[in-house]
Amino acid sequence: MSLVTRVDLPGVRKHSEGKVRAMFDLGRELLIVTTDRISAFDVVLPDGIPRKGEVLNRLSEFWFGFLGVRNHLITTDVSKMPPSLRSHAALLRGRSMLVKRADMVPIECVARGYLIGSGWKDYQATGAVCGITLPKGLKLADRLPEPIFTPATKETSGHDINISFDEMVRRVGKEVATQLRDLTLQVYVKAAAYAQERGVILADTKLEFGLCDGQITLVDEVLTPDSSRFWPRDAWKPGENPPSFDKQFVRDYLESIRWGKTPPAPKLPPEVVDKTSRKYLEAYRLLTGRAL
């Protein structure tokens, strides 16, 4: 199967282009197309990962249906999309979704159930994560006493910046901040319980919300290996960094060759590309119960 690393649809206006997704303007609706591009350390790599775009798109579709939360998805069925898109069906099938346009809330909504990543760094430095004081003596990858909500800013370049809930309130107002916190934790708890039954730990996840017709709506990708940390349940051990179903294998390779983390990024060896593709596909199979 050929890689899709760039998407142009003649006759359809491109709205924006992210590291992985391209968005097209259809008036009141948007078309999101997920490519096979992969980024690491905020740099898009020259190599795509076979079938990655399909995994992200179809896994988001699965979670939108499972969660029972108001979301922006209209359809992933190209035959039900506007006629202007149907001539591109071969490209769009499996990696695109037609969605409602939303006014985005400028906050990354993060739920954490385990102590890892930037949360672990914050805890080591302050004993807290985003202003939330945690028990003393926790280890790397420890399960938290209860899931916590740790919002972050949405940066156009570089890493998002963790902020406190009070700072989020100052930025978006108490009512919106409270609704987003409660909804984020609701999604995390439901998804984590389901994943646990499938032999997978959902360590943390990042969600995005917008306003559709004045109502808070879950948007963008949902609970994918690009937006979440998924660990094999039987490989988790507090004090150690568990293997994960995401691009960590790519990051580890880039660290091993001492790349400076600035463009241009190096090419990936075929074995790294292949193993990463298999990790994404395995995540999809475990979480949905179906092979892609």
C-alpha positions in Angstrom: 0.0 0.0 0.0 1.4 3.4 -1.0 2.2 6.1 1.6 0.1 9.3 1.7 2.3 12.1 3.0 0.8 15.0 1.2 -2.9 15.7 0.3 -4.1 18.1 -2.4 -7.7 17.9 -3.7 -8.0 19.9 -6.9 -11.1 22.0 -6.7 -11.4 21.9 -2.9 -9.9 24.7 -0.9 -7.3 23.7 1.7 -8.1 25.3 5.1 -4.9 24.4 7.0 -2.1 21.9 7.2 -0.8 20.4 10.4 2.0 18.0 11.2 -0.2 15.0 10.3 -3.6 16.3 9.1 -4.8 18.4 6.2 -8.1 20.2 6.6 -10.3 21.4 3.7 -12.9 24.1 3.7 -16.5 23.0 2.8 -18.3 26.0 4.2 -20.2 25.0 7.3 -18.3 21.7 7.3 -14.6 20.7 7.2 -12.9 17.7 5.7 -10.1 16.3 7.8 -7.6 14.0 6.0 -5.1 12.1 8.1 -1.8 11.4 6.3 0.9 8.9 7.1 3.3 11.6 8.2 5.0 11.3 11.6 6.7 13.9 13.7 9.1 13.7 16.6 10.4 16.5 18.8 8.1 18.8 16.9 9.7 18.1 13.5 8.0 16.2 10.7 10.2 13.3 9.5 10.9 12.6 5.9 9.6 9.1 6.1 5.9 8.2 6.5 4.6 5.3 8.5 2.5 2.8 6.4 -1.2 2.8 7.4 -0.7 5.2 10.3 -3.2 7.7 8.9 -5.8 4.9 8.6 -5.2 3.9 12.2 -5.6 7.4 13.6 -8.7 8.1 11.5 -10.5 4.8 12.2 -9.6 4.7 15.9 -11.0 8.2 16.3 -14.2 7.1 14.6 -14.4 4.1 16.9 -14.0 6.3 20.1 -16.5 8.9 18.8 -19.1 6.2 18.6 -18.1 4.5 21.9 -17.9 7.5 24.2 -21.4 8.8 23.8 -20.2 12.4 24.0 -21.3 15.2 21.7 -18.7 15.3 18.9 -18.1 16.9 15.5 -18.1 13.8 13.3 -20.6 13.7 10.5 -19.4 10.8 8.5 -16.3 8.8 7.4 -18.3 7.3 4.4 -17.0 9.0 1.3 -20.2 8.0 -0.6 -22.1 10.2 1.9 -19.8 13.2 1.5 -20.4 16.2 -0.9 -20.1 15.3 -4.6 -17.0 17.4 -5.0 -15.1 14.9 -2.8 -16.3 11.6 -4.4 -13.8 11.8 -7.3 -11.1 11.6 -4.7 -12.6 8.5 -3.0 -9.6 6.3 -3.5 -7.4 8.7 -1.6 -10.0 9.6 1.1 -11.4 6.2 1.9 -10.3 5.1 5.4 -8.3 8.2 6.2 -10.9 11.1 6.2 -13.8 12.4 8.1 -16.4 15.1 7.3 -17.0 17.2 10.5 -18.9 20.2 11.8 -16.9 23.4 11.9 -16.2 24.4 15.5 -14.9 27.5 17.3 -11.9 26.0 19.0 -11.3 26.4 22.8 -7.6 27.5 23.0 -6.7 24.9 25.7 -5.4 21.3 25.5 -7.4 19.2 27.9 -5.2 16.6 29.4 -6.2 13.7 31.7 -3.5 11.7 33.5 -4.0 8.5 35.3 -0.3 7.6 35.6 2.8 9.7 36.4 4.9 10.0 33.2 6.2 12.5 30.7 6.1 16.2 31.6 3.9 15.3 34.6 6.8 13.2 36.0 9.2 16.0 35.4 6.9 18.5 37.2 6.5 16.1 40.1 10.2 15.5 40.5 10.7 19.3 40.7 7.8 20.4 42.8 5.9 17.4 44.1 2.9 18.6 42.1 1.5 18.5 38.5 -0.1 21.6 37.2 -0.6 22.9 40.7 -2.1 19.6 41.9 -0.1 18.3 44.9 0.5 14.5 44.8 1.5 12.0 47.5 5.2 11.8 48.2 7.3 8.8 47.1 5.6 8.1 43.8 7.7 6.4 41.1 8.0 6.9 37.4 4.9 5.4 35.7 3.1 5.0 39.0 -0.7 4.9 38.9 -2.1 8.0 40.5 -4.6 7.8 43.4 -7.2 9.2 41.0 -7.1 10.7 37.5 -6.2 14.3 37.4 -6.9 17.1 34.9 -3.9 19.0 33.7 -4.6 21.6 31.1 -2.0 23.1 28.8 -1.8 26.0 26.4 -2.0 25.4 22.6 1.2 26.6 21.1 1.6 27.1 17.3 5.2 26.0 17.5 7.2 24.1 20.1 5.7 22.2 23.1 2.4 23.1 24.8 2.9 24.6 28.2 1.3 23.1 31.3 -0.9 25.5 33.3 -3.0 25.3 36.4 -6.7 25.0 36.5 -6.9 28.5 37.9 -5.0 29.9 35.0 -7.4 28.0 32.6 -10.3 29.7 34.4 -8.7 33.1 33.8 -8.3 32.3 30.1 -11.7 30.8 29.3 -14.0 31.5 32.3 -15.0 29.3 35.2 -18.1 27.7 33.6 -16.3 26.6 30.4 -13.2 25.5 32.4 -15.3 23.4 34.8 -17.3 21.8 32.0 -14.1 20.9 30.1 -12.4 19.5 33.2 -15.4 17.3 34.0 -15.9 16.1 30.5 -12.2 15.3 30.0 -12.1 13.2 33.1 -15.4 11.5 32.1 -13.9 10.5 28.8 -10.7 9.3 30.3 -12.3 7.2 33.0 -14.7 5.5 30.5 -11.9 4.9 27.9 -9.4 3.7 30.5 -11.8 1.1 31.9 -12.5 -0.2 28.5 -8.9 -0.3 27.5 -8.0 -2.1 30.7 -10.4 -4.9 29.7 -8.6 -5.2 26.4 -5.2 -5.6 28.1 -4.1 -2.0 27.5 -3.4 0.8 30.0 -4.4 4.3 29.0 -1.8 6.3 30.9 -2.9 9.7 29.7 -4.7 11.5 26.9 -5.0 14.9 25.3 -8.4 16.1 24.1 -9.6 19.1 22.1 -12.9 20.8 22.3 -14.7 23.5 20.4 -18.1 25.1 20.3 -20.6 23.9 17.7 -23.9 25.8 17.7 -22.9 27.2 21.1 -22.4 23.8 22.7 -19.1 22.2 23.9 -18.1 19.5 21.4 -15.3 17.0 21.3 -13.3 17.5 18.2 -10.1 16.5 16.3 -8.6 13.1 16.9 -9.6 11.1 20.0 -7.7 8.6 22.0 -5.2 7.7 19.3 -1.5 6.7 19.8 -0.6 10.2 18.7 -2.7 11.9 21.4 -2.5 9.3 24.1 -0.1 7.0 25.9 -1.2 3.4 25.6 0.9 0.7 27.4 0.6 -3.1 27.4 -1.0 -4.0 30.7 1.3 -7.0 31.3 4.5 -4.9 30.7 3.7 -2.1 33.2 5.8 -1.9 36.3 6.2 1.3 38.5 9.7 2.7 38.4 10.2 1.8 34.7 9.3 3.4 31.5 6.8 1.0 29.9 6.8 0.2 26.2 4.1 2.0 24.3 1.9 1.7 21.3 3.0 4.9 19.6 6.0 6.7 18.1 8.3 6.2 21.1 10.3 3.6 19.1 11.0 6.4 16.6 12.0 8.8 19.4 14.3 6.2 20.9 16.0 5.7 17.6 16.5 9.4 17.0 17.9 9.8 20.5 20.3 6.9 19.9 21.8 8.6 16.8 22.1 11.9 18.7 20.1 13.9 16.2 20.0 17.6 17.3 16.2 17.7 17.1 16.2 20.5 14.5 15.3 20.3 10.8 16.2 18.6 8.6 15.3 15.3 10.3 17.2 12.2 9.3 15.6 9.3 7.4 14.5 6.3 9.4 15.8 2.8 8.7 13.3 0.5 7.1 13.1 -1.7 10.3 12.2 1.4 12.4 9.4 2.3 9.9 8.1 -1.3 9.8 8.1 -1.8 13.6 6.4 1.6 14.2 3.7 0.7 11.6 3.1 -2.7 13.4 2.8 -0.9 16.7 0.0 1.4 15.4 -1.8 -1.5 13.8 -1.5 -3.6 17.0 -3.0 -0.7 19.0 -6.0 -0.6 16.7 -6.5 -4.4 16.8 -6.3 -4.5 20.6 -8.6 -1.6 21.2 -11.3 -2.3 18.7 -11.1 -6.1 18.5 -10.7 -5.9 14.8 -7.7 -6.1 12.5 -7.3 -3.2 10.0 
